[in-house]
Amino acid sequence: MDKFDPGRELINELSIAARRAGTAIAAILGDAGRESARELVDLAHEGRELVAGTLRARADELRRR
């Protein structure tokens, strides 16, 4: 096993490259996922504000009647 094996070295290099690429892809997807989650939270908050505003307006209208 002391003999130089170019095939094994190539397999090791490809394995290392694949792990690095996988890590980079996971980081990109993780960042995108976090950004999407923040946007969803923002949208949900805006939706709650719109519903609350609508309910307040409706309550004001009913009080005026």
DSSP file (Angstrom, degrees, kcal/mol; ACC not computed):
  #  RESIDUE AA STRUCTURE BP1 BP2  ACC     N-H-->O    O-->H-N    N-H-->O    O-->H-N    TCO  KAPPA ALPHA  PHI   PSI    X-CA   Y-CA   Z-CA
    1    1 A M              0   0    0      0, 0.0     4,-0.1     0, 0.0     0, 0.0   0.000 360.0 360.0 360.0  -2.9    0.0    0.0    0.0
    2    2 A D        +     0   0    0      2,-0.1     2,-0.1     0, 0.0     3,-0.1   0.657 360.0 105.3 -76.5 -14.6    3.0    2.3    0.0
    3    3 A K  S    S-     0   0    0      1,-0.1     2,-0.3     2,-0.0     0, 0.0  -0.394  84.5-105.4 -70.1 141.8    2.8    2.4   -3.8
    4    4 A F        -     0   0    0     -2,-0.1    -1,-0.1     1,-0.1    -2,-0.1  -0.504  34.3-166.1 -66.7 127.4    1.5    5.6   -5.3
    5    5 A D     >  -     0   0    0     -2,-0.3     4,-2.2     1,-0.1     3,-0.3  -0.880  10.1-172.6-121.3  97.5   -2.0    5.0   -6.6
    6    6 A P  H  > S+     0   0    0      0, 0.0     4,-2.4     0, 0.0     5,-0.2   0.829  85.9  56.8 -60.9 -31.5   -3.2    7.8   -9.0
    7    7 A G  H  > S+     0   0    0      2,-0.2     4,-2.3     1,-0.2     5,-0.1   0.921 108.5  45.3 -65.0 -43.7   -6.7    6.4   -9.1
    8    8 A R  H  > S+     0   0    0     -3,-0.3     4,-2.5     2,-0.2    -1,-0.2   0.894 112.4  51.8 -67.1 -39.8   -7.1    6.6   -5.3
    9    9 A E  H  X S+     0   0    0     -4,-2.2     4,-2.5     2,-0.2    -2,-0.2   0.915 110.1  49.1 -63.3 -41.9   -5.6   10.1   -5.2
   10   10 A L  H  X S+     0   0    0     -4,-2.4     4,-2.8     2,-0.2     5,-0.2   0.918 110.4  50.7 -63.1 -43.3   -8.1   11.2   -7.9
   11   11 A I  H  X S+     0   0    0     -4,-2.3     4,-2.3     1,-0.2    -2,-0.2   0.915 111.2  48.8 -60.6 -43.3  -11.0    9.7   -6.0
   12   12 A N  H  X S+     0   0    0     -4,-2.5     4,-2.4     2,-0.2    -2,-0.2   0.918 112.0  48.2 -63.3 -43.5   -9.8   11.5   -2.8
   13   13 A E  H  X S+     0   0    0     -4,-2.5     4,-2.5     2,-0.2    -2,-0.2   0.913 112.9  48.0 -64.0 -42.8   -9.5   14.9   -4.6
   14   14 A L  H  X S+     0   0    0     -4,-2.8     4,-2.5     2,-0.2    -1,-0.2   0.889 110.7  52.0 -64.6 -38.4  -12.9   14.5   -6.2
   15   15 A S  H  X S+     0   0    0     -4,-2.3     4,-2.2    -5,-0.2    -2,-0.2   0.915 110.6  47.4 -63.3 -43.9  -14.4   13.6   -2.8
   16   16 A I  H  X S+     0   0    0     -4,-2.4     4,-2.3     2,-0.2    -2,-0.2   0.921 112.8  49.2 -63.4 -44.5  -12.9   16.7   -1.2
   17   17 A A  H  X S+     0   0    0     -4,-2.5     4,-2.6     1,-0.2    -2,-0.2   0.897 110.2  51.0 -62.7 -40.7  -14.2   18.9   -4.1
   18   18 A A  H  X S+     0   0    0     -4,-2.5     4,-2.7     2,-0.2    -1,-0.2   0.902 109.9  49.7 -64.8 -40.8  -17.7   17.4   -3.8
   19   19 A R  H  X S+     0   0    0     -4,-2.2     4,-2.4     2,-0.2    -2,-0.2   0.914 111.7  48.5 -64.1 -41.6  -17.8   18.0   -0.1
   20   20 A R  H  X S+     0   0    0     -4,-2.3     4,-2.3     2,-0.2    -2,-0.2   0.923 113.1  47.2 -64.1 -43.3  -16.7   21.7   -0.6
   21   21 A A  H  X S+     0   0    0     -4,-2.6     4,-2.7     1,-0.2     5,-0.2   0.917 112.3  50.5 -64.1 -42.6  -19.3   22.2   -3.4
   22   22 A G  H  X S+     0   0    0     -4,-2.7     4,-2.5     1,-0.2    -2,-0.2   0.900 110.5  49.1 -61.9 -41.3  -21.9   20.6   -1.2
   23   23 A T  H  X S+     0   0    0     -4,-2.4     4,-2.2     2,-0.2    -1,-0.2   0.907 111.7  49.0 -64.7 -42.0  -21.0   22.8    1.7
   24   24 A A  H  X S+     0   0    0     -4,-2.3     4,-2.2     2,-0.2    -2,-0.2   0.919 112.5  47.7 -64.4 -43.5  -21.1   25.9   -0.5
   25   25 A I  H  X S+     0   0    0     -4,-2.7     4,-2.7     1,-0.2     5,-0.2   0.917 111.1  51.2 -63.8 -43.2  -24.5   24.9   -1.9
   26   26 A A  H  X S+     0   0    0     -4,-2.5     4,-2.6     1,-0.2    -1,-0.2   0.895 109.7  50.3 -61.6 -39.9  -25.9   24.2    1.6
   27   27 A A  H  X S+     0   0    0     -4,-2.2     4,-2.4     2,-0.2    -1,-0.2   0.916 111.4  48.0 -64.5 -42.8  -24.7   27.7    2.8
   28   28 A I  H  X S+     0   0    0     -4,-2.2     4,-2.4     2,-0.2    -2,-0.2   0.936 114.7  45.2 -63.2 -46.8  -26.4   29.4   -0.2
   29   29 A L  H  X S+     0   0    0     -4,-2.7     4,-2.7     1,-0.2    -2,-0.2   0.881 111.6  53.2 -65.7 -37.5  -29.6   27.5    0.3
   30   30 A G  H  X S+     0   0    0     -4,-2.6     4,-2.4    -5,-0.2    -1,-0.2   0.925 110.4  46.8 -62.7 -44.6  -29.5   28.2    4.1
   31   31 A D  H  X S+     0   0    0     -4,-2.4     4,-2.4     2,-0.2    -2,-0.2   0.915 113.3  48.9 -62.7 -43.1  -29.1   31.9    3.5
   32   32 A A  H  X S+     0   0    0     -4,-2.4     4,-2.6     1,-0.2    -2,-0.2   0.903 111.1  50.8 -64.0 -40.5  -31.9   31.9    1.0
   33   33 A G  H  X S+     0   0    0     -4,-2.7     4,-2.4     2,-0.2    -2,-0.2   0.909 110.4  48.3 -63.8 -42.6  -34.1   30.0    3.4
   34   34 A R  H  X S+     0   0    0     -4,-2.4     4,-2.3     2,-0.2    -1,-0.2   0.909 112.2  49.3 -64.8 -41.0  -33.4   32.4    6.2
   35   35 A E  H  X S+     0   0    0     -4,-2.4     4,-2.2     2,-0.2    -2,-0.2   0.918 111.6  49.0 -64.2 -42.9  -34.2   35.4    4.0
   36   36 A S  H  X S+     0   0    0     -4,-2.6     4,-2.4     1,-0.2    -2,-0.2   0.903 109.8  51.9 -62.8 -41.1  -37.4   33.7    2.8
   37   37 A A  H  X S+     0   0    0     -4,-2.4     4,-2.3     1,-0.2    -1,-0.2   0.912 109.0  50.1 -62.8 -41.9  -38.4   33.1    6.4
   38   38 A R  H  X S+     0   0    0     -4,-2.3     4,-2.5     1,-0.2    -1,-0.2   0.914 110.5  50.1 -62.2 -42.0  -37.8   36.7    7.3
   39   39 A E  H  X S+     0   0    0     -4,-2.2     4,-2.6     1,-0.2    -2,-0.2   0.896 109.6  50.8 -64.5 -39.2  -39.9   37.8    4.4
   40   40 A L  H  X S+     0   0    0     -4,-2.4     4,-2.6     2,-0.2    -1,-0.2   0.906 110.1  49.6 -64.6 -40.7  -42.8   35.5    5.4
   41   41 A V  H  X S+     0   0    0     -4,-2.3     4,-2.4     2,-0.2    -2,-0.2   0.918 111.4  49.5 -63.3 -42.7  -42.7   36.9    8.9
   42   42 A D  H  X S+     0   0    0     -4,-2.5     4,-2.5     2,-0.2    -2,-0.2   0.921 111.8  48.4 -61.6 -43.7  -42.8   40.4    7.6
   43   43 A L  H  X S+     0   0    0     -4,-2.6     4,-2.5     2,-0.2    -2,-0.2   0.905 110.8  50.4 -64.0 -41.1  -45.7   39.5    5.3
   44   44 A A  H  X S+     0   0    0     -4,-2.6     4,-2.4     2,-0.2    -1,-0.2   0.911 110.8  49.7 -63.3 -41.4  -47.6   37.9    8.2
   45   45 A H  H  X S+     0   0    0     -4,-2.4     4,-2.3     2,-0.2    -2,-0.2   0.928 111.6  47.9 -63.1 -45.2  -47.0   41.0   10.3
   46   46 A E  H  X S+     0   0    0     -4,-2.5     4,-2.4     1,-0.2    -2,-0.2   0.895 110.6  52.8 -62.0 -39.8  -48.3   43.3    7.6
   47   47 A G  H  X S+     0   0    0     -4,-2.5     4,-2.5     2,-0.2    -2,-0.2   0.913 108.5  49.3 -62.5 -42.8  -51.3   41.0    7.1
   48   48 A R  H  X S+     0   0    0     -4,-2.4     4,-2.8     1,-0.2    -1,-0.2   0.901 110.5  51.1 -62.6 -40.3  -52.1   41.2   10.8
   49   49 A E  H  X S+     0   0    0     -4,-2.3     4,-2.5     2,-0.2    -2,-0.2   0.903 110.6  48.8 -63.6 -40.4  -51.8   45.0   10.7
   50   50 A L  H  X S+     0   0    0     -4,-2.4     4,-2.3     2,-0.2    -2,-0.2   0.919 112.7  47.3 -65.1 -43.3  -54.2   45.2    7.7
   51   51 A V  H  X S+     0   0    0     -4,-2.5     4,-2.6     2,-0.2    -2,-0.2   0.927 112.6  49.4 -64.1 -44.4  -56.7   42.9    9.4
   52   52 A A  H  X S+     0   0    0     -4,-2.8     4,-2.5     1,-0.2    -2,-0.2   0.912 111.5  49.3 -61.8 -42.3  -56.5   44.9   12.7
   53   53 A G  H  X S+     0   0    0     -4,-2.5     4,-2.4     2,-0.2    -1,-0.2   0.900 111.3  49.5 -63.0 -40.8  -56.9   48.2   10.7
   54   54 A T  H  X S+     0   0    0     -4,-2.3     4,-2.4     2,-0.2    -2,-0.2   0.911 111.3  49.0 -64.6 -42.6  -60.0   46.7    8.9
   55   55 A L  H  X S+     0   0    0     -4,-2.6     4,-2.6     2,-0.2    -2,-0.2   0.899 111.1  49.9 -65.3 -40.0  -61.5   45.6   12.2
   56   56 A R  H  X S+     0   0    0     -4,-2.5     4,-2.6     2,-0.2    -2,-0.2   0.925 111.5  48.5 -63.3 -43.4  -60.9   49.0   13.8
   57   57 A A  H  X S+     0   0    0     -4,-2.4     4,-2.3     2,-0.2    -2,-0.2   0.908 112.5  48.6 -62.7 -41.8  -62.5   50.7   10.8
   58   58 A R  H  X S+     0   0    0     -4,-2.4     4,-2.4     2,-0.2    -2,-0.2   0.908 111.0  50.2 -65.0 -41.9  -65.5   48.3   11.0
   59   59 A A  H  X S+     0   0    0     -4,-2.6     4,-2.2     2,-0.2    -2,-0.2   0.915 110.5  49.9 -63.2 -42.6  -65.9   48.9   14.7
   60   60 A D  H  X S+     0   0    0     -4,-2.6     4,-1.9     1,-0.2    -1,-0.2   0.908 110.6  50.6 -60.5 -42.1  -65.8   52.7   14.2
   61   61 A E  H  X S+     0   0    0     -4,-2.3     4,-1.0     1,-0.2    -2,-0.2   0.905 110.5  48.6 -63.7 -41.7  -68.5   52.3   11.5
   62   62 A L  H  < S+     0   0    0     -4,-2.4     3,-0.3     1,-0.2    -1,-0.2   0.864 109.5  52.9 -67.7 -35.0  -70.7   50.2   13.7
   63   63 A R  H  < S+     0   0    0     -4,-2.2    -1,-0.2     1,-0.2    -2,-0.2   0.865 105.7  54.5 -66.7 -35.0  -70.3   52.7   16.6
   64   64 A R  H  <        0   0    0     -4,-1.9    -1,-0.2     1,-0.3    -2,-0.2   0.768 360.0 360.0 -70.6 -24.5  -71.4   55.6   14.3
   65   65 A R     <        0   0    0     -4,-1.0    -1,-0.3    -3,-0.3    -2,-0.2   0.495 360.0 360.0 -70.4 360.0  -74.6   53.8   13.3
